[in-house]
Amino acid sequence: DVQEESNNTTDAGKNKRQKVGLAGDKFNPENMDDDFSDFADSDLGLGKGRIITGLKLFDNGLAGDNLPPELVELKYLHILDVGSNSLVGTINSYFSQFTHMRELYLNRNGFHGKIDANMTKGLTKLKVLSLGHNFLTGKVDDQFLRDLTSLENLSLEYNQLSGIIPTILGSMKALQHIRLGGNNLRGKIPLSLENNLPNLQRLWLQENKLTGTIPSSIFCDTSSTLVDL
């Protein structure tokens, strides 16, 4: 599934942007490294001078230790979806080089290791970060979220994350969905969330070790919200 759109960026000249969708096609995991190299070289029958902006490999039976380093050559990626596969290893810090990234789906794999600020540094355009249902550890701290100023959907549910809910969430005005359930988070729901998130619609904090009271005014519009504690 290949979609083409005009490229209006000045640094890419008159090239065309391509979105490659192979979701559910059971892409051959044994040749994953070579195939990603092909994507980087625009050698998919799309013609030279093309730019890949979307790569969707959801539920393809991909397996292996981490994502191939060639992926970093797709510097204009807006969407990367490798969710619901069998990828393992740690999440590469090279994702911080994808400064055009809008949506990143690494959910429902076997990724492990600590999350840190190097993963998200510079991703100021990112709207969706989906890392749920892995084996990630570490703390969801302010540094990890600091550069995600455009984030609308934060999905870190069902990992092994610890620490407290970061107060910086209260300053991320674009947030609509927050999924932190199924971890080892402790402490109180921060007061910084009260009346500070005008677009918040969904809040999942279930199956943690939270204490204290629930702030009475987390949601600015209670008519279209869902809370799971």
C-alpha positions in Angstrom: 0.0 0.0 0.0 1.8 3.1 -1.2 0.4 6.6 -1.0 2.0 9.7 -2.5 1.8 13.3 -1.5 3.4 16.5 -2.6 6.4 17.6 -0.7 6.4 21.2 0.2 9.6 21.2 2.3 12.3 23.4 1.0 15.2 21.0 1.9 13.7 18.1 0.0 13.3 20.0 -3.3 10.8 18.6 -5.8 10.8 15.0 -4.5 7.6 13.1 -3.8 6.7 11.7 -0.4 5.8 8.1 -0.1 3.9 6.2 2.6 4.5 2.4 2.6 1.8 0.3 4.4 2.5 -3.4 4.9 0.4 -3.9 8.0 -0.8 -7.5 8.4 1.1 -8.7 5.4 3.5 -10.9 7.3 6.6 -9.2 6.0 9.5 -11.6 5.9 11.4 -11.1 9.3 14.4 -13.1 8.1 15.3 -10.4 5.6 14.4 -7.4 7.8 17.8 -5.8 7.7 18.1 -5.9 4.0 14.5 -4.8 3.5 15.0 -1.7 5.7 18.1 -0.9 3.7 16.0 -1.0 0.6 13.5 1.5 2.1 16.4 3.8 2.9 17.6 3.6 -0.7 14.1 4.2 -2.0 14.5 1.0 -4.0 10.9 -0.3 -3.7 9.8 0.2 -7.2 8.8 3.7 -6.3 11.5 5.4 -8.4 14.5 7.4 -7.4 14.0 10.8 -5.8 11.2 9.6 -3.6 11.0 10.2 0.2 9.5 7.7 2.6 7.4 9.5 5.2 5.4 6.6 6.5 6.3 3.0 7.3 3.6 0.7 8.7 4.6 -2.8 9.6 2.0 -3.5 12.2 1.3 -7.2 13.0 3.8 -8.6 10.4 5.4 -11.4 12.4 8.7 -9.4 12.6 11.2 -10.9 15.0 14.7 -10.1 16.0 17.0 -8.2 18.3 16.1 -4.6 18.0 15.4 -2.5 14.9 18.1 -2.3 12.1 20.4 0.7 12.1 19.5 1.5 8.5 16.2 2.8 9.7 17.9 6.0 10.7 18.5 6.8 7.0 14.7 7.5 6.7 15.2 10.9 8.1 11.8 12.3 6.9 9.7 9.6 8.6 6.4 11.0 10.0 4.9 7.7 11.0 6.6 4.4 12.1 4.4 1.6 13.2 6.0 -1.8 14.1 3.5 -2.6 16.8 2.3 -6.1 17.6 5.4 -8.0 16.4 8.0 -10.0 18.3 10.9 -7.5 18.3 13.1 -7.5 21.3 16.2 -5.6 22.6 16.4 -2.0 23.8 14.8 1.0 22.2 17.4 2.9 20.2 18.4 6.4 21.1 18.6 7.2 17.4 14.9 7.9 17.4 15.8 11.4 18.6 17.2 12.0 15.1 13.7 11.7 13.6 12.8 15.3 14.0 9.9 15.1 11.6 8.3 12.2 13.4 4.6 12.6 14.3 3.6 9.0 15.3 5.8 6.3 16.8 4.3 2.9 17.6 6.5 0.3 19.2 3.8 -1.2 21.3 3.1 -4.9 21.9 6.6 -6.2 21.4 9.4 -7.5 23.7 11.4 -4.3 24.1 13.2 -4.0 27.5 15.7 -1.7 29.2 15.3 1.7 30.8 13.6 4.6 29.2 15.5 7.9 29.3 15.5 11.4 27.8 17.8 10.3 24.9 14.9 8.4 23.3 12.7 11.5 23.0 15.2 14.3 22.7 14.2 16.8 20.0 10.9 15.1 19.1 9.0 18.3 19.4 6.6 17.4 16.6 5.6 14.0 18.0 1.9 13.6 18.6 1.6 9.8 19.4 4.1 7.8 21.5 3.0 4.2 21.9 5.3 2.0 23.9 2.7 0.0 25.8 2.8 -3.8 26.5 6.6 -4.2 26.5 9.1 -4.8 29.4 10.4 -1.3 29.8 11.8 -0.2 33.1 12.9 3.1 34.7 11.1 6.3 35.6 8.7 8.4 33.6 10.4 11.6 34.6 10.2 15.2 33.4 13.4 14.8 31.3 11.8 12.0 29.3 8.8 14.1 28.5 10.4 17.6 28.3 10.7 17.8 24.5 7.3 16.2 23.7 5.6 19.6 23.5 3.1 18.5 20.8 2.2 15.1 22.3 -1.5 14.2 22.2 -1.4 10.4 23.0 1.0 9.0 25.6 0.8 5.2 25.9 3.2 3.5 28.4 0.8 1.0 29.8 1.7 -2.5 31.0 5.5 -2.2 31.3 7.6 -2.3 34.5 7.9 1.5 35.0 8.5 2.9 38.5 8.6 6.2 40.2 5.9 8.9 40.5 3.6 10.4 37.9 5.6 13.3 36.5 4.3 16.8 37.3 5.3 18.0 33.8 2.2 16.3 32.4 0.2 19.2 33.7 2.0 21.5 31.3 1.5 19.4 28.2 -1.6 21.2 26.9 -2.1 19.1 23.8 -2.6 15.8 25.7 -5.8 13.9 25.0 -5.0 10.4 26.1 -2.7 9.3 29.0 -2.2 5.5 29.4 0.0 4.6 32.4 -1.8 1.7 33.8 -0.3 -1.7 34.6 3.1 -0.4 36.0 4.7 0.1 39.4 4.0 3.8 39.7 3.5 5.1 43.3 2.6 8.3 45.1 -0.2 10.7 44.5 -1.8 11.9 41.3 -0.1 15.3 40.9 -2.1 18.4 41.5 -0.5 19.9 38.4 -3.1 17.9 36.4 -6.0 19.9 37.8 -7.6 22.2 35.2 -4.4 22.3 33.2 -5.2 19.9 30.4 -8.1 21.3 28.3 -8.0 18.5 25.7 -7.7 15.5 28.1 -10.3 12.8 27.3 -8.9 9.6 28.6 -6.8 8.8 31.7 -5.7 5.3 32.5 -3.8 4.8 35.8 -5.2 1.4 36.9 -3.1 -1.4 38.3 -0.4 0.8 39.9 0.5 1.6 43.5 -1.0 5.1 43.8 -2.1 6.6 47.0 -3.9 9.7 48.2 -7.0 11.4 46.8 -8.1 11.9 43.3 -8.0 15.6 42.2 -11.5 16.8 41.7 -10.9 18.8 38.5 -8.5 16.8 36.3 -10.8 17.2 33.4 -11.9 20.5 32.0 -14.8 19.0 30.1 -16.3 16.1 32.1 -18.9 15.4 29.4 -16.4 13.6 27.2 -14.0 11.9 29.6 -13.1 8.5 30.8 -11.1 7.7 34.0 -9.8 4.2 34.9 -8.1 4.1 38.3 
